[in-house]
Amino acid sequence: MQRRSVYLALFAALTASAAFPAAAEPVFNRIATFPVANNLPADADKATATSSEIIAVSEDGNTLVYSDSPYGGVGFVDITDPAAPKAGGSIKLEGEPTSVAVVNGKILAGVNTSESKTNPSGRLYVIDLATRKAEASCDLGGQPDSVAVSPDKAFLAVAIENERDEELDDGELPQLPAGDLKIFSLKDGAPDCAGMKTVALTGLAEIAPEDPEPEFVSFNARNEIAVTLQENNHIAIVDAASGKVVSHFTAGSVDLDGIDTKSDGALTFDKSLKGALREPDAVKWLDDERLVTANEGDYKGGSRGFTIFAHDGKVLYESGASLERRIAQIGHYPEKRSGKKGIEPEGIEVATFGDAKYIFVATERSSIIGVYKDTGGEPEFVQLLPSGIGPEGLVAIPARNLLVTANETDLVEDGGARSHVMIYRLEEGKPAYPQIASVDKEDGSPLGWGALSGLVADPEQPGRLFAVSDSFYSSAPTIFTIDADKEPAQITNALVVTRGGQPAQKLDLEGITTDGNGGFWLANEGDAKKLVPHAILQVNEKGEIKQEISLPEEILAGQTRFGLEGITRVGEGDDETLWMAVQREWADDPKGTVKLLAYKPKAKEWAAVRYPLDKTEAGWVGLSEITAHDGQLYIVERDNQVGDKAALKKLYRVSLDGLKPAKLGGELPVVQKTLAHDFMPDLKAANGYVLDKLEGFAIGSDGKAYAVTDNDGVDDSSGETLFFTIGNVQALN
C-alpha cells in the first residue's frame, strides 16, 4: 500500500517563503514521550495532578530527574533505552520543589516551604540518587526558584526569588522581602550548609532596585554566575568564589514589528509594540563571554524572543519577532495570548553536539522548541520541535545525542493531556515536524492558521485540498487551500468567509465540501446558548455566503451543541445530495446512535439514517467527518480521549448502494458500517501523546486519502497538527 508516514520531511524551501531554510543534517526528531502521572504510586488516585517542570539528568545519562511542584516531590525516568522510557517512581518532600540539579550521585532540589508571599521560606534538599532518599537539607531563608551547579562541581547557586503577590496592588513592585542569591561550596556533591553565602542583589536594577526577584541562574567555566532578575528587567553576574557582583546591566527593551497584539479571534501579524521590556526568565552561558536569555516577560514586559548578550551587557543578537513568526507558520501561534506576551519563551538550553553548539528555546504558550546553531554571530535557525503543553525545563545529553523537555501543564481536571517528558535524538535524516506549514502572505507576514476542523479534496486536481477552521478564530472564519504534494504540506491561501462584505460572525465551521460550481458547502455546528445556528451554508469562490439553510424543526427539537461535524456531496442535478454527520446523540436518538442527515438542494428535502456508534470505557464517542468517494461514505468515528486513555480513532465506510434515508419524524433505518482503517498507529507514530481530535478526512480524485487533526487553536493544547495520508482508499476496501 502506498503510504506517506506521519513523519513528513521538512520541505527544503517553502515556495514563496524564506521562513524555512534547507534542512541541515543531522536533525533532532522526537523518539519518545513519557506521561509523568505514570510515576504515581500504585495506590494513588490516577487523577492526582502531577507536573514535570525543571529537569536534570544523572551523570551516566540514563536517569532523568524532574521537579514536580503540584505533587510535592521529585520524579525519575529511566532512559536506559531512550526510545522506551520507564517509570522510575517519585519521592515526596516537605514543600513545593521548584528546581533540581544532579552532581556526584546527589540530587540538589530547591523546595519552597513558604506559608505566604510575605513570609517566604525554603530548603535545599540533598537526595541520594541511588537510594532515592533525602539525606539532608539546608535552610535557605527564602523561596528558591532556580538551582545550578558549576562545571567543575565546586559550587551550587540558588536563586531566592521571594516572588511577589500578583493579586496585591495589581502586582506592583516593590513587595518585600527582597530576594537574593545563595552560593554553596560542594564536596562530593554535598553542600556546605554552614558556609552558605548570601549575595544581596538590591540597588542594581532601575526597576524596583530595593526588591530584586532572582529567577534563574547559570554558571560559566570561570565559575561566574549569571542571574536574571526577571521582574526588574536586569541581569547580574556574580563571582562564585568571592560572592561579589562583577557586572550587572539592564536587559533593555525591544521594538517589535509584524506581530499580533489583539486577542480578537483573528491571526493578523501587522501590529507593532515599541519598547517591550525583555524581562528574561532562563539564562545560559554560550561561553565565558556570552550569555543567552529567554525573554518570557512577567511584570510589564515580554519581548517574545531570545537575546544574546556580551559579558558587559552589550546586545550581540536579538531575535525580535522572528521566532514567533516562524511558529505562526506551523499553526502553533497562541492567539489568545496576543494581548499579552505571545509565545512566551521561558526555557533555554545550550549544548555542543559534535562540532556544533546548539541553542534550544522553549516557548511556553506555543509548546515549541526553537533549535538554532551558535555561529558566534547571528544564530542559524535549524528547526522547530513539537513539545508537550507548557515546556519549561530542558536538558541536553550530548554524549547520547539526546535532548529532553519537561512540559509542566497537567490538564487532568479538564480531562485533557497530562504533563509529559519528551525525548528527541540527533540523527541523520529529515525533520519529522512540521507536517503542514504555511507560506508567507504577499506582504511578507505569516499566513496564520490553526484549528483545522474539516477537509475536502479538489475534485479536479489531485493533491489539492481545502480545509476550514472552527469557531476558535471567531473573527475570521477561513477556508484554507493546501498543496498536499509538498513536504511538509503547504497552506498556500486563506479565504475568509464573508457576509455582507464583512467576515461572517456566529460561525463554527466543522465541515466543508465542494459545490460543483467553484464554491463550497460548509457545515456549521450550532450552539443555542451562543446564538450560533445549526445550519449549512453555500459560499462562492470569493468566500461570500450565498445561502444559509437551517436544519429543520423536526431535528432541532432535540438539538444539543454537538451538531454537524462534516459534510459531503454526491450526485448532480436533481440527484445532488448533501450528506452530513451529526457528532453526538441528540435527545431523539436511541442511545448509542447518531444521525447522518441527507439534504437535496433542488427539492429542498431532508431525510436521515441512524449510525451505530462503537463503545469505549471512557468518555464519549462521536463522529468527526464524512467523505463520499466511489460509492462509499467514509466516516471518522472517535472518542474524546487523549494520550494513554485514547482508544478509538477509526475510519468506517458505509455503502451508498441501497442506502435509503427516511423522512424525518418517523422510524429511521440503521446503516451497516465496515471498518476501513484504524488511525491509532498513525497518531502514535508521531512519538508524542495521542491527540484526541482527528477531525478532517478527504479523498482526492486519485483515491489518495488524507487526515488532519484539530489543534484547538493552541488553547489548552500542545498545538500539534498532524497531517498525513493513509494511502489509496482502494487498498482499504
Residue pairs with C-beta under 8 A, 6 or more apart in sequence:
1 727
1 728
1 731
2 704
2 727
2 728
2 731
3 725
3 726
3 727
4 724
4 725
4 727
5 685
5 724
6 432
6 435
6 682
6 683
6 685
6 686
6 722
6 724
7 29
7 432
7 435
7 685
7 686
8 432
8 434
8 435
8 487
8 488
8 489
8 723
8 724
9 23
9 430
9 431
9 432
9 487
9 488
10 20
10 23
10 27
10 383
10 430
10 431
10 433
10 434
10 487
10 488
11 20
11 437
11 486
11 487
11 488
11 490
12 22
12 23
13 20
13 21
13 22
14 20
14 329
14 437
14 439
14 486
14 490
15 439
15 486
15 490
15 492
16 439
16 440
16 492
17 329
17 438
17 439
17 440
18 440
19 325
19 326
19 329
19 437
19 440
19 446
20 326
20 329
20 437
21 381
23 383
23 430
23 431
24 373
24 380
24 382
25 428
25 429
25 430
26 426
26 427
26 428
26 429
27 382
27 383
27 426
27 427
27 429
27 430
27 431
28 371
28 382
28 383
28 385
28 403
28 424
28 425
28 426
28 431
29 424
29 425
29 427
29 429
29 431
29 432
29 433
29 687
30 385
30 386
30 422
30 423
30 424
30 432
30 433
30 686
30 687
30 688
31 82
31 83
31 423
31 424
31 425
31 687
32 82
32 83
32 84
32 85
32 422
32 423
32 687
33 388
33 420
33 421
33 422
33 423
33 687
33 688
33 689
34 77
34 85
34 87
34 420
34 421
34 422
34 423
35 418
35 419
35 420
35 643
35 644
35 689
36 50
36 51
36 52
36 66
36 68
36 75
36 77
36 418
36 419
36 420
36 421
37 46
37 48
37 50
37 410
37 412
37 418
37 419
38 87
39 50
39 75
39 76
39 77
39 87
39 88
39 89
39 90
40 46
40 48
40 50
40 71
40 90
41 89
41 90
47 412
47 413
48 71
48 412
49 70
49 71
49 410
49 412
49 413
50 68
50 70
50 71
50 75
50 410
50 418
50 419
51 68
51 69
51 70
51 71
51 408
51 409
51 410
51 419
52 66
52 67
52 68
52 75
52 393
52 406
52 407
52 408
52 419
52 420
52 421
53 66
53 67
53 68
53 69
53 98
53 99
53 392
53 393
53 406
53 408
54 66
54 67
54 98
54 99
54 100
54 146
54 392
54 393
54 406
55 64
55 65
55 66
55 67
55 100
55 393
55 394
55 395
55 404
55 405
55 406
55 421
56 64
56 65
56 66
56 100
56 101
56 102
56 107
56 395
57 63
57 64
57 65
57 102
57 395
57 397
57 404
58 64
58 65
58 102
58 105
58 129
59 102
59 103
59 104
59 105
61 79
61 397
61 399
61 400
61 402
62 78
62 79
62 80
63 76
63 77
63 78
63 79
63 88
63 129
64 76
64 77
64 79
64 85
64 88
64 395
64 404
64 421
65 74
65 75
65 76
65 100
65 102
65 107
65 129
66 74
66 75
66 77
66 100
66 393
66 406
66 421
67 74
67 97
67 98
67 99
67 100
67 109
67 393
68 74
68 75
68 90
68 97
69 96
69 97
69 98
69 408
70 410
71 90
71 92
72 92
72 93
72 94
72 95
72 96
72 97
73 90
73 91
73 92
73 93
73 97
74 90
74 91
74 93
74 97
74 100
74 107
74 109
74 127
75 88
75 89
75 90
76 87
76 88
76 89
76 90
76 132
77 85
77 86
77 87
77 88
77 421
78 85
78 86
78 87
78 88
79 85
79 402
79 404
79 423
80 86
82 400
82 402
82 423
82 425
83 423
83 425
85 421
85 423
89 132
91 127
91 132
91 133
91 134
93 109
93 111
93 125
93 134
94 111
94 113
94 123
95 111
95 112
95 113
95 122
95 123
96 111
96 112
96 113
97 109
97 110
97 111
97 112
97 125
98 110
98 111
98 112
98 143
98 144
98 145
98 146
99 109
99 110
99 144
99 145
99 146
99 147
100 107
100 108
100 109
100 110
100 147
101 107
101 108
101 147
101 148
101 149
101 156
102 108
102 129
102 149
103 149
103 153
103 156
103 186
103 189
104 153
104 186
104 188
104 189
105 128
105 129
105 130
105 189
106 126
106 127
106 128
106 129
106 135
106 188
106 189
106 190
107 125
107 126
107 127
107 128
107 129
108 124
108 125
108 126
108 127
108 147
108 149
108 156
108 189
108 191
109 124
109 125
109 127
109 147
110 122
110 124
110 140
110 144
110 145
110 146
110 147
110 158
111 122
111 123
111 124
111 125
111 137
111 144
112 120
112 121
112 122
112 143
112 144
113 121
113 122
113 123
114 120
114 121
114 122
114 143
115 121
117 162
117 163
117 164
117 165
117 168
117 175
118 165
118 177
120 142
120 143
120 160
120 162
120 163
120 177
121 139
121 140
121 141
121 142
121 143
122 140
122 141
122 142
122 143
122 144
122 160
123 137
123 138
123 139
123 140
124 137
124 138
124 140
124 144
124 147
124 156
124 158
124 182
124 184
124 191
124 193
125 134
125 136
125 137
126 134
126 135
126 136
126 137
126 138
126 189
126 190
126 191
127 133
127 134
127 135
128 135
136 190
136 193
138 184
138 191
138 193
138 196
139 193
140 158
140 160
140 182
140 196
141 160
141 182
141 198
142 160
142 161
142 162
142 177
142 179
142 180
143 160
143 161
143 162
143 163
143 179
144 158
144 159
144 160
144 161
144 182
145 159
145 160
145 161
145 163
145 214
145 215
145 216
146 158
146 159
146 214
146 215
146 216
146 217
147 156
147 157
147 158
147 159
147 217
148 156
148 157
148 217
148 218
148 219
148 225
149 155
149 156
149 186
149 219
150 156
150 157
150 219
150 223
150 240
151 219
151 220
151 221
151 223
152 221
152 223
153 186
153 189
154 185
154 186
154 223
154 240
155 183
155 184
155 185
155 186
155 219
155 223
155 240
155 241
156 183
156 184
156 186
156 191
157 181
157 182
157 183
157 184
157 217
157 219
157 225
157 227
157 238
157 240
158 181
158 182
158 183
158 184
158 217
159 179
159 181
159 214
159 215
159 216
159 217
159 227
160 179
160 180
160 181
160 182
160 214
161 179
161 213
161 214
161 215
162 177
162 178
162 179
162 213
163 179
163 213
164 171
164 173
164 175
164 211
164 213
164 231
165 171
165 175
168 175
169 175
171 299
173 207
173 208
173 211
173 213
173 231
173 232
173 299
174 208
174 210
174 211
175 211
176 210
176 211
178 200
178 201
178 202
178 210
178 211
178 212
179 201
179 211
179 212
179 213
179 214
180 198
180 199
180 200
180 201
180 212
180 214
181 198
181 199
181 201
181 214
181 217
181 225
181 227
181 236
181 238
182 196
182 197
182 198
182 199
183 196
183 197
183 199
183 225
183 238
183 240
183 243
184 191
184 192
184 193
184 195
184 196
184 197
185 191
185 192
185 195
186 192
197 243
198 243
199 238
199 243
199 244
199 245
201 212
201 214
201 227
201 229
201 236
201 245
202 209
202 210
202 211
202 212
203 209
203 210
204 212
204 229
204 232
204 234
204 236
204 245
204 248
205 212
205 229
205 232
205 233
205 234
205 250
206 232
206 233
206 234
206 250
207 231
207 232
207 233
207 234
207 299
208 231
208 232
209 232
211 232
212 229
212 232
212 234
213 229
213 230
213 231
213 232
214 227
214 228
214 229
215 227
215 228
215 229
215 230
215 231
215 280
215 281
215 282
216 227
216 228
216 230
216 280
216 281
216 282
216 283
217 225
217 226
217 227
217 283
218 225
218 226
218 283
218 284
218 285
218 291
219 225
219 226
219 240
219 285
220 226
220 285
220 287
220 288
220 291
221 285
221 287
221 288
222 288
223 239
223 240
223 241
224 237
224 238
224 239
224 240
224 246
224 288
225 237
225 238
225 239
225 240
226 235
226 236
226 237
226 283
226 284
226 285
226 291
227 235
227 236
227 237
227 238
227 283
228 234
228 235
228 251
228 280
228 281
228 282
228 283
228 293
229 235
229 236
230 279
230 280
230 281
230 296
230 298
230 299
231 279
231 298
231 299
233 250
233 251
233 252
233 253
233 277
233 278
233 279
233 280
233 299
233 301
234 248
234 249
234 250
234 251
235 248
235 249
235 250
235 251
235 280
235 283
235 291
235 293
235 309
235 313
236 245
236 247
236 248
237 245
237 246
237 247
237 248
237 311
238 244
238 245
238 246
239 246
247 311
247 312
247 313
248 313
249 309
249 312
249 313
250 313
251 277
251 278
251 279
251 280
251 293
251 295
251 307
252 277
252 278
252 315
253 275
253 276
253 277
253 278
253 301
253 303
254 275
254 276
254 278
254 295
254 303
254 305
254 307
254 318
254 320
255 272
255 273
255 274
255 275
255 276
256 272
256 273
256 274
256 276
256 303
256 304
256 320
256 321
257 272
257 320
257 321
258 269
258 270
258 271
258 272
258 321
258 325
258 444
258 445
259 269
259 271
259 272
259 273
259 304
259 321
259 324
259 325
259 338
259 342
260 267
260 268
260 269
260 271
260 328
260 333
260 335
260 338
260 342
260 448
261 271
261 272
261 273
261 338
261 339
262 268
262 271
262 338
262 339
263 335
263 336
263 337
263 338
263 339
263 340
264 338
264 475
265 335
265 472
265 473
265 474
265 475
265 476
266 335
266 473
266 475
266 476
266 503
267 328
267 333
267 335
267 446
267 448
267 449
267 450
267 473
267 476
268 448
269 321
269 325
269 328
269 445
269 446
269 448
270 443
270 445
276 297
276 301
276 302
276 303
276 304
277 297
277 299
277 300
277 301
277 302
277 303
278 293
278 295
278 297
278 301
278 302
278 303
278 307
279 295
279 296
279 297
279 298
279 299
279 300
279 301
279 302
279 303
280 293
280 294
280 295
280 296
280 307
281 293
281 294
281 295
281 296
281 298
281 345
281 346
281 347
282 293
282 294
282 296
282 346
282 347
282 348
282 362
283 291
283 292
283 293
283 294
283 348
284 291
284 292
284 348
284 349
284 350
284 359
285 291
285 292
285 350
286 292
286 308
286 350
286 357
286 359
286 374
288 311
289 310
289 311
290 308
290 309
290 310
290 311
290 316
291 308
291 309
291 311
292 306
292 307
292 308
292 309
292 348
292 350
292 359
293 306
293 307
293 309
293 348
294 306
294 345
294 346
294 347
294 348
294 361
294 362
295 301
295 302
295 303
295 304
295 305
295 306
295 307
295 345
296 302
296 341
296 344
296 345
296 346
296 364
297 303
297 341
297 344
301 341
302 340
302 341
302 342
302 344
303 320
304 320
304 321
304 323
304 324
304 341
304 342
304 343
304 344
304 345
305 318
305 319
305 320
305 321
305 322
305 323
305 324
305 345
306 319
306 323
306 345
306 348
306 359
306 361
306 370
307 315
307 317
307 318
307 319
308 315
308 316
308 317
308 318
308 379
309 315
309 316
310 316
316 377
317 377
317 378
317 379
319 379
323 343
323 345
323 361
323 363
323 370
324 333
324 342
324 343
324 366
325 445
325 446
326 370
326 381
326 384
326 446
327 333
327 343
327 363
327 366
327 368
327 370
327 384
328 438
328 446
328 448
329 437
329 438
329 439
329 440
329 446
329 447
330 368
330 384
330 433
330 434
330 436
330 437
330 438
330 721
331 434
331 436
331 437
331 438
331 449
331 450
331 452
331 711
331 714
331 719
331 721
332 343
332 366
332 367
332 368
332 384
332 386
332 450
332 711
332 714
332 719
332 720
333 342
333 343
333 366
333 446
333 448
333 450
333 714
334 342
334 343
334 365
334 366
334 713
334 714
334 715
334 719
335 448
335 450
335 472
335 473
335 713
335 714
336 713
336 714
336 715
337 343
337 344
337 365
341 365
342 365
343 363
343 364
343 365
343 366
343 368
344 363
344 364
344 365
344 366
345 361
345 362
345 363
345 364
345 370
346 362
346 363
346 364
346 391
346 392
347 360
347 361
347 362
347 364
347 391
347 392
347 393
347 394
347 405
348 359
348 360
348 361
348 362
348 394
349 359
349 360
349 362
349 394
349 395
349 396
349 403
350 357
350 358
350 359
350 360
350 374
350 396
351 357
351 358
351 360
351 396
351 398
351 403
352 358
352 398
353 396
353 398
353 401
353 426
356 373
357 373
357 374
358 371
358 372
358 373
358 374
358 382
358 396
359 371
359 372
359 373
359 374
359 379
360 369
360 370
360 371
360 372
360 394
360 396
360 403
361 369
361 370
361 371
361 372
362 369
362 387
362 391
362 392
362 393
362 394
362 405
363 369
363 370
363 391
364 390
364 391
364 392
365 390
365 714
366 714
366 719
367 386
367 387
367 388
367 389
367 390
367 391
367 407
367 714
367 717
367 718
367 719
367 720
368 384
368 385
368 386
368 387
368 391
368 719
369 384
369 385
369 387
369 391
369 394
369 403
369 405
370 381
370 384
371 381
371 382
371 383
371 384
371 385
372 379
372 380
372 381
372 382
373 379
373 380
373 382
383 431
384 433
384 434
385 403
385 405
385 424
385 433
386 433
386 434
386 686
386 688
386 718
386 719
386 720
387 405
387 407
387 422
387 718
388 405
388 407
388 409
388 417
388 419
388 420
388 421
388 422
388 688
388 689
388 718
389 407
389 408
389 409
389 411
389 417
389 419
389 420
389 716
389 717
389 718
390 407
390 408
390 409
390 419
391 405
391 406
391 407
391 408
392 406
392 407
392 408
393 405
393 406
393 408
394 403
394 404
394 405
394 406
395 403
395 404
395 406
396 402
396 403
396 404
397 403
397 404
401 425
401 426
401 427
402 423
402 424
402 425
402 426
403 423
403 424
403 425
403 426
404 421
404 422
404 423
404 424
405 421
405 422
405 424
406 419
406 421
407 419
407 420
407 421
407 422
407 718
408 419
409 417
409 419
409 716
410 418
410 419
411 417
411 418
411 716
412 418
414 716
415 619
415 640
415 641
415 642
416 642
416 716
416 717
417 642
417 643
417 689
417 717
417 718
418 643
418 644
418 689
420 643
420 688
420 689
422 688
432 686
433 686
433 720
434 488
434 721
435 488
435 489
435 721
435 722
435 723
435 724
436 482
436 488
436 489
436 490
436 491
436 708
436 721
436 723
437 488
437 489
437 490
437 491
438 446
438 447
438 448
438 449
438 490
438 491
438 492
439 447
439 490
439 491
439 492
440 446
440 447
441 447
447 491
447 493
447 494
449 469
449 478
449 480
449 491
449 494
450 469
450 472
450 473
450 711
450 713
450 714
450 719
450 721
451 469
451 470
451 472
451 473
451 710
451 711
451 712
451 713
452 467
452 468
452 469
452 480
452 695
452 696
452 708
452 709
452 710
452 711
452 721
453 467
453 468
453 469
453 470
453 509
453 510
453 511
453 695
453 696
453 710
454 467
454 468
454 509
454 510
454 511
454 512
454 522
454 523
454 566
454 567
454 625
454 695
454 696
455 465
455 466
455 467
455 512
455 625
455 696
455 697
455 698
455 706
455 707
455 708
456 465
456 466
456 467
456 512
456 513
456 514
456 520
456 568
456 627
456 698
457 464
457 465
457 466
457 698
457 699
457 700
457 701
457 706
458 464
458 465
458 466
458 514
458 700
458 701
459 514
459 701
460 701
461 701
462 700
462 701
462 702
462 704
463 483
463 484
463 485
463 700
463 702
463 704
464 481
464 482
464 483
464 484
464 700
465 481
465 482
465 484
465 698
465 700
465 706
466 479
466 480
466 481
466 482
466 512
466 514
466 520
467 479
467 480
467 482
467 512
467 696
467 708
468 477
468 478
468 479
468 480
468 509
468 510
468 511
468 512
468 522
469 477
469 478
469 480
469 509
470 508
470 509
470 510
470 525
470 710
471 477
471 507
471 508
471 509
471 525
471 532
472 712
472 713
472 715
473 713
474 505
474 507
475 503
475 505
476 496
476 503
477 496
477 497
477 503
477 504
477 507
477 509
478 494
478 495
478 496
478 497
479 494
479 495
479 497
479 512
479 520
479 539
479 543
480 491
480 493
480 494
480 495
481 491
481 492
481 493
481 494
481 495
482 489
482 490
482 491
482 492
483 489
483 490
483 492
484 700
484 706
484 723
484 725
488 723
489 723
495 542
495 543
496 503
496 543
497 503
497 504
497 507
497 509
497 522
497 537
497 539
497 543
497 545
498 504
498 542
498 543
498 544
498 545
499 505
499 544
499 545
504 545
506 530
506 531
506 532
506 533
507 524
507 532
507 537
508 524
508 525
508 526
508 527
508 532
509 522
509 523
509 524
509 525
510 523
510 524
510 525
510 563
510 564
510 565
510 566
510 583
510 695
511 522
511 523
511 564
511 565
511 566
511 567
511 568
511 580
511 581
511 625
511 626
512 520
512 521
512 522
512 523
512 567
513 520
513 521
513 567
513 568
513 569
513 578
514 520
514 521
514 569
515 521
515 538
515 569
516 569
516 572
516 576
517 540
518 540
518 541
519 538
519 539
519 540
519 541
519 546
520 538
520 539
521 536
521 537
521 538
521 567
521 569
521 578
522 536
522 537
522 538
522 539
522 567
523 536
523 564
523 565
523 566
523 567
523 580
524 532
524 533
524 534
524 535
524 536
524 537
524 563
524 564
525 532
525 534
525 561
525 562
525 563
525 564
525 565
525 583
526 532
526 533
526 534
526 535
526 551
526 559
526 561
526 563
526 564
527 561
528 559
528 561
529 561
533 548
533 550
534 550
534 551
534 555
534 556
534 559
534 563
534 564
535 548
535 549
535 550
535 551
536 548
536 549
536 564
536 567
536 578
536 580
536 599
537 545
537 547
537 548
537 549
538 545
538 546
538 547
538 548
538 549
539 545
539 546
540 546
549 599
550 556
551 559
551 563
551 564
551 597
551 606
552 606
552 664
554 606
554 664
554 665
555 586
555 595
555 597
555 606
555 608
555 664
557 587
557 588
558 586
558 587
558 588
558 589
559 586
559 587
560 584
560 585
560 586
560 587
562 582
562 583
562 584
562 586
562 622
563 582
563 583
564 580
564 581
564 582
564 583
564 597
565 581
565 582
565 583
565 622
565 623
565 624
565 625
565 626
565 695
566 580
566 581
566 623
566 624
566 625
566 626
566 627
566 635
566 636
567 578
567 579
567 580
567 581
567 626
568 578
568 579
568 580
568 626
568 627
568 628
568 633
569 576
569 577
569 578
569 579
569 628
570 576
570 577
570 579
570 628
570 656
571 577
573 602
574 600
574 602
574 603
575 600
576 600
576 601
576 602
577 598
577 599
577 600
578 598
578 599
578 600
578 601
579 596
579 597
579 598
579 626
579 628
579 633
580 596
580 597
580 598
580 599
580 626
581 594
581 596
581 597
581 611
581 623
581 624
581 625
581 626
581 635
582 594
582 595
582 596
582 597
582 623
583 594
583 622
583 623
583 624
584 594
584 620
584 622
584 623
585 591
585 592
585 593
585 594
586 594
586 595
589 595
589 610
590 610
592 612
592 613
592 615
593 610
593 611
593 612
593 613
593 670
594 610
594 611
594 613
594 622
594 623
595 608
595 609
595 610
595 611
595 668
596 608
596 609
596 610
596 611
596 626
596 633
596 635
596 654
596 661
596 671
597 606
597 607
597 608
598 606
598 607
598 608
598 609
598 661
599 605
599 606
599 607
606 663
606 664
607 661
607 662
607 663
607 664
608 661
608 662
608 664
608 668
609 659
609 660
609 661
609 662
609 668
609 669
609 670
609 671
610 668
610 669
610 670
610 671
611 623
611 635
611 654
611 670
611 671
611 673
612 670
612 671
612 673
613 621
613 622
613 637
614 621
614 637
614 648
614 650
615 621
616 639
616 641
616 647
616 648
617 647
618 639
618 641
618 645
618 647
619 639
619 640
619 641
619 645
620 639
620 640
621 637
621 638
621 639
621 640
621 648
622 637
622 638
622 640
623 635
623 636
623 637
623 638
624 636
624 637
624 638
624 693
624 694
624 695
624 696
624 697
625 634
625 635
625 636
625 695
625 696
625 697
626 633
626 634
626 635
626 636
627 633
627 634
627 635
627 697
627 698
627 699
628 634
628 656
629 699
629 703
629 729
630 703
630 729
630 730
631 655
631 656
631 657
632 653
632 654
632 655
632 656
632 729
632 733
633 653
633 654
633 655
633 656
633 659
634 651
634 652
634 653
634 676
634 697
634 699
634 705
634 729
635 651
635 652
635 653
635 654
635 673
636 649
636 650
636 651
636 679
636 694
636 695
636 697
636 707
637 648
637 650
637 651
637 652
638 648
638 649
638 650
638 679
638 692
638 693
638 694
639 646
639 647
639 648
639 649
639 692
640 692
641 647
641 648
641 692
642 689
642 690
642 691
642 692
643 689
643 690
644 689
644 690
646 680
646 683
646 690
646 691
646 692
647 680
649 678
649 679
649 680
649 683
649 690
649 694
650 675
650 677
650 678
650 679
651 675
651 676
651 677
651 678
651 679
651 697
651 726
651 732
652 673
652 674
652 675
652 676
653 673
653 674
653 676
653 732
653 733
654 671
654 672
654 673
654 674
655 672
659 671
660 669
661 668
661 669
662 668
662 669
676 729
676 732
676 733
677 726
677 732
679 694
679 707
679 726
680 690
682 707
682 722
682 724
682 726
683 690
683 691
683 694
683 709
683 722
684 690
686 720
686 722
688 718
688 720
689 718
691 709
691 711
691 720
691 722
693 709
693 710
693 711
693 712
694 707
694 708
694 709
694 710
695 708
695 709
695 710
696 706
696 707
696 708
696 709
696 710
697 705
697 706
697 707
697 708
698 705
698 706
699 705
699 706
699 729
700 706
702 728
703 728
703 729
703 730
704 725
704 727
704 728
704 729
705 725
705 726
705 727
705 728
705 729
705 732
706 723
706 724
706 725
706 726
707 722
707 723
707 724
707 725
707 726
708 721
708 722
708 723
709 720
709 721
709 722
709 723
710 721
711 717
711 718
711 719
711 720
711 721
726 732
